[in-house]
Amino acid sequence: MTARGRMLDYALLGLALYAGWWALATMVGTDALTPPNRTLERAGELLSTASFWRHTRATGTAFAWACLLSLAGGLLIGLAVGLSRLATEVGEPLIGTLYTIPKITLYPVVLLAFGLGLSAKIAFGVLHGIFPVILLTIGAIRNTKQVYLKSARVMKLTRTQTALHVLAPAIVPEIVTGLRIGFSSALLGTLVAELFASEEGLGFILIRAMEANRVTDVMALAFLLFAFAAGVGGVLLAVERRFHHG
């Protein structure tokens, strides 16, 4: 598909979503769902307030650290497990099981360990974002052509040299995929942490708007978060496709 055709598809999808949103708001009423024009207007108002950007900085700081730690930690653990056949056979099912556990059930443990504040938000974001990176790294190593690994053994490369000079170039596409999924998961974890135990951040003002039944604020904040996640996710998806088809 050409870039022009893809842009046309995106435009048609956007129009369909806008029309569906408008129709649903008309059916359920503005007390339950504000129409798109009012939501966009309120989103613009929020973007012009200093308090919104203060909360955005708080969320952005926690989210940036969560993404960084998820990627770095996920790669290190994934490489450590994936480079050993025994560790892969034992560790991969265990990591997969931990990944399926609803993370919200572990939030009280996170609060006990890290307390309220920035560290708890980062930890909960990492708890969501690190597992996809680990699993995709392990899978990428497992799917690496054996001739590469045999060549590394013939040249008597150390494990570190094998990881840096043989595996890293081969698994870059999967790493980008892990980054994209870990990005979304870490954002979700950071926002959930702010919903329950925080005094600042976008999750904090979102839960306060929900408690006060300020539907327009809830919809505007949800729209801004969706736009951010979709925009960055789209960029990462384009990078991922370039690596996979490169």
C-alpha positions as a Markdown table, in Angstrom:
| # | Residue | x | y | z |
|---|---|---|---|---|
| 1 | Met | 0.0 | 0.0 | 0.0 |
| 2 | Thr | 1.3 | 3.5 | -0.9 |
| 3 | Ala | 1.8 | 6.2 | 1.6 |
| 4 | Arg | -1.1 | 8.2 | 0.0 |
| 5 | Gly | -3.4 | 5.2 | 0.3 |
| 6 | Arg | -2.5 | 4.7 | 3.9 |
| 7 | Met | -3.2 | 8.3 | 4.7 |
| 8 | Leu | -6.6 | 8.0 | 3.0 |
| 9 | Asp | -7.4 | 5.0 | 5.1 |
| 10 | Tyr | -6.4 | 6.8 | 8.3 |
| 11 | Ala | -8.5 | 9.8 | 7.3 |
| 12 | Leu | -11.6 | 7.6 | 6.6 |
| 13 | Leu | -11.0 | 5.8 | 10.0 |
| 14 | Gly | -10.9 | 9.2 | 11.7 |
| 15 | Leu | -14.1 | 10.3 | 10.1 |
| 16 | Ala | -15.8 | 7.1 | 11.0 |
| 17 | Leu | -14.7 | 7.4 | 14.7 |
| 18 | Tyr | -15.8 | 11.0 | 14.8 |
| 19 | Ala | -19.3 | 10.1 | 13.4 |
| 20 | Gly | -19.7 | 7.1 | 15.7 |
| 21 | Trp | -18.6 | 9.3 | 18.7 |
| 22 | Trp | -21.1 | 11.9 | 17.8 |
| 23 | Ala | -23.9 | 9.4 | 17.3 |
| 24 | Leu | -23.2 | 7.7 | 20.6 |
| 25 | Ala | -23.1 | 11.0 | 22.5 |
| 26 | Thr | -26.5 | 11.9 | 20.9 |
| 27 | Met | -28.0 | 8.6 | 22.0 |
| 28 | Val | -26.7 | 8.5 | 25.7 |
| 29 | Gly | -26.8 | 12.3 | 26.3 |
| 30 | Thr | -24.1 | 14.7 | 27.4 |
| 31 | Asp | -24.4 | 13.7 | 31.0 |
| 32 | Ala | -22.7 | 10.4 | 30.1 |
| 33 | Leu | -20.7 | 11.3 | 27.0 |
| 34 | Thr | -19.8 | 14.7 | 25.7 |
| 35 | Pro | -19.8 | 15.2 | 21.9 |
| 36 | Pro | -16.5 | 15.5 | 20.0 |
| 37 | Asn | -16.7 | 19.3 | 19.4 |
| 38 | Arg | -17.1 | 20.1 | 23.1 |
| 39 | Thr | -14.4 | 17.5 | 24.1 |
| 40 | Leu | -11.9 | 19.1 | 21.7 |
| 41 | Glu | -12.8 | 22.5 | 22.9 |
| 42 | Arg | -12.2 | 21.5 | 26.5 |
| 43 | Ala | -9.0 | 19.7 | 25.6 |
| 44 | Gly | -7.8 | 23.0 | 24.1 |
| 45 | Glu | -8.7 | 24.8 | 27.3 |
| 46 | Leu | -6.7 | 22.3 | 29.4 |
| 47 | Leu | -3.7 | 22.7 | 27.2 |
| 48 | Ser | -3.7 | 26.4 | 27.9 |
| 49 | Thr | -3.6 | 26.1 | 31.7 |
| 50 | Ala | -0.4 | 26.0 | 33.8 |
| 51 | Ser | -1.8 | 23.4 | 36.2 |
| 52 | Phe | -2.3 | 20.9 | 33.4 |
| 53 | Trp | 1.3 | 21.1 | 32.3 |
| 54 | Arg | 2.4 | 20.8 | 35.9 |
| 55 | His | 0.6 | 17.5 | 36.2 |
| 56 | Thr | 1.8 | 16.5 | 32.7 |
| 57 | Arg | 5.4 | 17.0 | 33.9 |
| 58 | Ala | 4.8 | 14.8 | 36.9 |
| 59 | Thr | 3.4 | 12.0 | 34.8 |
| 60 | Gly | 6.0 | 12.5 | 32.1 |
| 61 | Thr | 8.9 | 12.2 | 34.6 |
| 62 | Ala | 7.5 | 8.9 | 36.0 |
| 63 | Phe | 6.7 | 7.6 | 32.6 |
| 64 | Ala | 10.1 | 8.4 | 31.1 |
| 65 | Trp | 11.9 | 6.6 | 33.9 |
| 66 | Ala | 9.5 | 3.6 | 33.7 |
| 67 | Cys | 10.1 | 3.3 | 29.9 |
| 68 | Leu | 13.9 | 3.6 | 30.3 |
| 69 | Leu | 14.0 | 1.0 | 33.1 |
| 70 | Ser | 11.6 | -1.3 | 31.3 |
| 71 | Leu | 13.7 | -1.3 | 28.1 |
| 72 | Ala | 17.1 | -1.6 | 29.8 |
| 73 | Gly | 16.0 | -4.1 | 32.4 |
| 74 | Gly | 13.9 | -6.1 | 29.8 |
| 75 | Leu | 16.9 | -6.4 | 27.4 |
| 76 | Leu | 19.4 | -7.4 | 30.1 |
| 77 | Ile | 17.1 | -10.0 | 31.6 |
| 78 | Gly | 16.0 | -11.3 | 28.2 |
| 79 | Leu | 19.6 | -11.6 | 27.0 |
| 80 | Ala | 20.6 | -13.4 | 30.3 |
| 81 | Val | 17.8 | -15.9 | 30.0 |
| 82 | Gly | 17.8 | -16.3 | 26.2 |
| 83 | Leu | 21.5 | -17.0 | 26.0 |
| 84 | Ser | 21.2 | -20.1 | 28.2 |
| 85 | Arg | 19.0 | -23.0 | 26.9 |
| 86 | Leu | 18.4 | -24.2 | 30.5 |
| 87 | Ala | 17.5 | -20.7 | 31.7 |
| 88 | Thr | 15.1 | -20.3 | 28.7 |
| 89 | Glu | 13.4 | -23.6 | 29.4 |
| 90 | Val | 12.9 | -22.8 | 33.1 |
| 91 | Gly | 12.6 | -19.0 | 33.0 |
| 92 | Glu | 10.4 | -18.3 | 30.0 |
| 93 | Pro | 7.3 | -20.1 | 31.3 |
| 94 | Leu | 7.7 | -18.5 | 34.7 |
| 95 | Ile | 8.1 | -15.0 | 33.1 |
| 96 | Gly | 5.1 | -15.7 | 30.9 |
| 97 | Thr | 3.0 | -16.6 | 33.9 |
| 98 | Leu | 4.0 | -13.5 | 35.8 |
| 99 | Tyr | 3.1 | -11.4 | 32.7 |
| 100 | Thr | -0.5 | -12.8 | 32.8 |
| 101 | Ile | -1.1 | -11.8 | 36.4 |
| 102 | Pro | -3.3 | -8.7 | 36.7 |
| 103 | Lys | -0.8 | -6.1 | 37.9 |
| 104 | Ile | -3.4 | -4.2 | 39.9 |
| 105 | Thr | -3.4 | -7.1 | 42.4 |
| 106 | Leu | 0.3 | -6.3 | 43.1 |
| 107 | Tyr | -0.2 | -2.6 | 43.7 |
| 108 | Pro | -0.6 | -2.9 | 47.5 |
| 109 | Val | 2.8 | -4.6 | 47.5 |
| 110 | Val | 4.3 | -1.8 | 45.4 |
| 111 | Leu | 3.0 | 0.8 | 47.9 |
| 112 | Leu | 4.4 | -1.1 | 50.8 |
| 113 | Ala | 7.8 | -1.4 | 49.1 |
| 114 | Phe | 8.1 | 2.1 | 47.6 |
| 115 | Gly | 5.6 | 4.2 | 49.5 |
| 116 | Leu | 3.6 | 7.1 | 47.9 |
| 117 | Gly | 5.2 | 9.3 | 45.3 |
| 118 | Leu | 7.4 | 9.1 | 42.3 |
| 119 | Ser | 9.1 | 5.8 | 43.1 |
| 120 | Ala | 5.9 | 3.9 | 43.3 |
| 121 | Lys | 4.6 | 5.2 | 40.0 |
| 122 | Ile | 7.9 | 4.3 | 38.3 |
| 123 | Ala | 7.9 | 0.8 | 39.9 |
| 124 | Phe | 4.3 | 0.2 | 38.8 |
| 125 | Gly | 5.1 | 1.4 | 35.3 |
| 126 | Val | 8.1 | -0.9 | 35.1 |
| 127 | Leu | 6.0 | -3.8 | 36.4 |
| 128 | His | 3.7 | -3.3 | 33.3 |
| 129 | Gly | 6.4 | -2.5 | 30.7 |
| 130 | Ile | 9.3 | -4.9 | 31.4 |
| 131 | Phe | 7.7 | -8.2 | 30.7 |
| 132 | Pro | 6.9 | -7.7 | 27.0 |
| 133 | Val | 10.5 | -6.6 | 26.4 |
| 134 | Ile | 11.8 | -9.7 | 28.2 |
| 135 | Leu | 9.6 | -12.1 | 26.3 |
| 136 | Leu | 10.2 | -10.6 | 22.9 |
| 137 | Thr | 14.0 | -10.5 | 23.5 |
| 138 | Ile | 14.0 | -14.2 | 24.5 |
| 139 | Gly | 11.9 | -15.1 | 21.5 |
| 140 | Ala | 14.2 | -13.1 | 19.2 |
| 141 | Ile | 17.2 | -15.0 | 20.5 |
| 142 | Arg | 15.4 | -18.3 | 20.1 |
| 143 | Asn | 14.6 | -17.4 | 16.5 |
| 144 | Thr | 18.1 | -16.2 | 15.6 |
| 145 | Lys | 19.7 | -18.3 | 12.9 |
| 146 | Gln | 21.8 | -21.0 | 14.5 |
| 147 | Val | 24.6 | -20.3 | 12.0 |
| 148 | Tyr | 25.3 | -17.0 | 13.6 |
| 149 | Leu | 25.6 | -18.6 | 17.1 |
| 150 | Lys | 27.8 | -21.4 | 15.7 |
| 151 | Ser | 30.0 | -18.8 | 14.1 |
| 152 | Ala | 30.4 | -17.0 | 17.4 |
| 153 | Arg | 31.4 | -20.2 | 19.1 |
| 154 | Val | 33.9 | -21.1 | 16.4 |
| 155 | Met | 35.5 | -17.6 | 16.8 |
| 156 | Lys | 35.5 | -18.2 | 20.6 |
| 157 | Leu | 33.6 | -15.1 | 21.4 |
| 158 | Thr | 32.6 | -14.5 | 25.0 |
| 159 | Arg | 28.9 | -14.3 | 26.0 |
| 160 | Thr | 29.2 | -10.5 | 26.1 |
| 161 | Gln | 30.8 | -10.3 | 22.7 |
| 162 | Thr | 28.2 | -12.6 | 21.2 |
| 163 | Ala | 25.4 | -10.5 | 22.6 |
| 164 | Leu | 26.9 | -7.2 | 21.3 |
| 165 | His | 28.2 | -8.2 | 17.9 |
| 166 | Val | 26.0 | -11.2 | 16.9 |
| 167 | Leu | 22.7 | -11.1 | 18.7 |
| 168 | Ala | 22.1 | -7.4 | 19.0 |
| 169 | Pro | 22.0 | -6.7 | 15.2 |
| 170 | Ala | 19.9 | -9.8 | 14.6 |
| 171 | Ile | 17.2 | -8.9 | 17.2 |
| 172 | Val | 16.9 | -5.2 | 16.7 |
| 173 | Pro | 13.5 | -5.5 | 15.0 |
| 174 | Glu | 12.1 | -7.5 | 17.9 |
| 175 | Ile | 13.6 | -5.0 | 20.3 |
| 176 | Val | 11.7 | -2.2 | 18.5 |
| 177 | Thr | 8.5 | -4.3 | 18.8 |
| 178 | Gly | 9.2 | -4.7 | 22.5 |
| 179 | Leu | 9.8 | -1.0 | 22.9 |
| 180 | Arg | 6.4 | -0.2 | 21.3 |
| 181 | Ile | 4.5 | -2.7 | 23.4 |
| 182 | Gly | 6.5 | -1.8 | 26.6 |
| 183 | Phe | 5.8 | 1.9 | 25.9 |
| 184 | Ser | 2.0 | 1.4 | 25.9 |
| 185 | Ser | 2.1 | -0.9 | 29.0 |
| 186 | Ala | 4.4 | 1.4 | 31.0 |
| 187 | Leu | 2.1 | 4.4 | 30.2 |
| 188 | Leu | -0.9 | 2.3 | 31.4 |
| 189 | Gly | 0.9 | 1.3 | 34.6 |
| 190 | Thr | 2.0 | 4.9 | 35.4 |
| 191 | Leu | -1.5 | 6.3 | 35.0 |
| 192 | Val | -3.1 | 3.5 | 37.0 |
| 193 | Ala | -0.6 | 4.2 | 39.8 |
| 194 | Glu | -1.6 | 7.9 | 39.7 |
| 195 | Leu | -5.3 | 7.0 | 39.9 |
| 196 | Phe | -5.0 | 5.3 | 43.3 |
| 197 | Ala | -2.2 | 6.8 | 45.3 |
| 198 | Ser | -0.9 | 10.1 | 44.0 |
| 199 | Glu | -1.3 | 13.8 | 44.6 |
| 200 | Glu | -0.2 | 14.9 | 41.1 |
| 201 | Gly | -0.2 | 13.7 | 37.6 |
| 202 | Leu | -2.7 | 13.2 | 34.8 |
| 203 | Gly | -4.1 | 10.1 | 36.5 |
| 204 | Phe | -4.7 | 12.1 | 39.6 |
| 205 | Ile | -6.7 | 14.8 | 37.9 |
| 206 | Leu | -8.5 | 12.2 | 35.9 |
| 207 | Ile | -9.8 | 10.4 | 38.9 |
| 208 | Arg | -10.7 | 13.7 | 40.6 |
| 209 | Ala | -12.8 | 14.6 | 37.5 |
| 210 | Met | -14.5 | 11.2 | 37.6 |
| 211 | Glu | -15.3 | 11.6 | 41.3 |
| 212 | Ala | -16.8 | 15.1 | 40.7 |
| 213 | Asn | -18.7 | 13.7 | 37.6 |
| 214 | Arg | -17.1 | 16.3 | 35.3 |
| 215 | Val | -17.7 | 14.3 | 32.2 |
| 216 | Thr | -16.3 | 16.9 | 29.8 |
| 217 | Asp | -13.0 | 16.9 | 31.7 |
| 218 | Val | -12.8 | 13.2 | 31.8 |
| 219 | Met | -13.5 | 12.9 | 28.0 |
| 220 | Ala | -10.9 | 15.7 | 27.3 |
| 221 | Leu | -8.2 | 14.1 | 29.4 |
| 222 | Ala | -8.9 | 10.7 | 27.9 |
| 223 | Phe | -8.8 | 12.2 | 24.4 |
| 224 | Leu | -5.4 | 13.8 | 25.1 |
| 225 | Leu | -3.9 | 10.7 | 26.5 |
| 226 | Phe | -5.3 | 8.7 | 23.6 |
| 227 | Ala | -3.8 | 11.2 | 21.1 |
| 228 | Phe | -0.4 | 11.0 | 22.7 |
| 229 | Ala | -0.3 | 7.2 | 22.9 |
| 230 | Ala | -1.6 | 6.8 | 19.4 |
| 231 | Gly | 0.9 | 9.3 | 18.0 |
| 232 | Val | 4.0 | 7.8 | 19.6 |
| 233 | Gly | 2.7 | 4.3 | 19.0 |
| 234 | Gly | 2.2 | 5.2 | 15.3 |
| 235 | Val | 5.8 | 6.5 | 15.0 |
| 236 | Leu | 7.2 | 3.4 | 16.8 |
| 237 | Leu | 5.1 | 1.1 | 14.5 |
| 238 | Ala | 6.5 | 2.9 | 11.4 |
| 239 | Val | 10.0 | 2.4 | 12.7 |
| 240 | Glu | 9.2 | -1.3 | 13.5 |
| 241 | Arg | 8.0 | -1.8 | 9.9 |
| 242 | Arg | 11.1 | -0.2 | 8.5 |
| 243 | Phe | 13.3 | -2.6 | 10.5 |
| 244 | His | 11.3 | -5.7 | 9.6 |
| 245 | His | 11.2 | -4.9 | 5.9 |
| 246 | Gly | 14.7 | -3.4 | 5.8 |
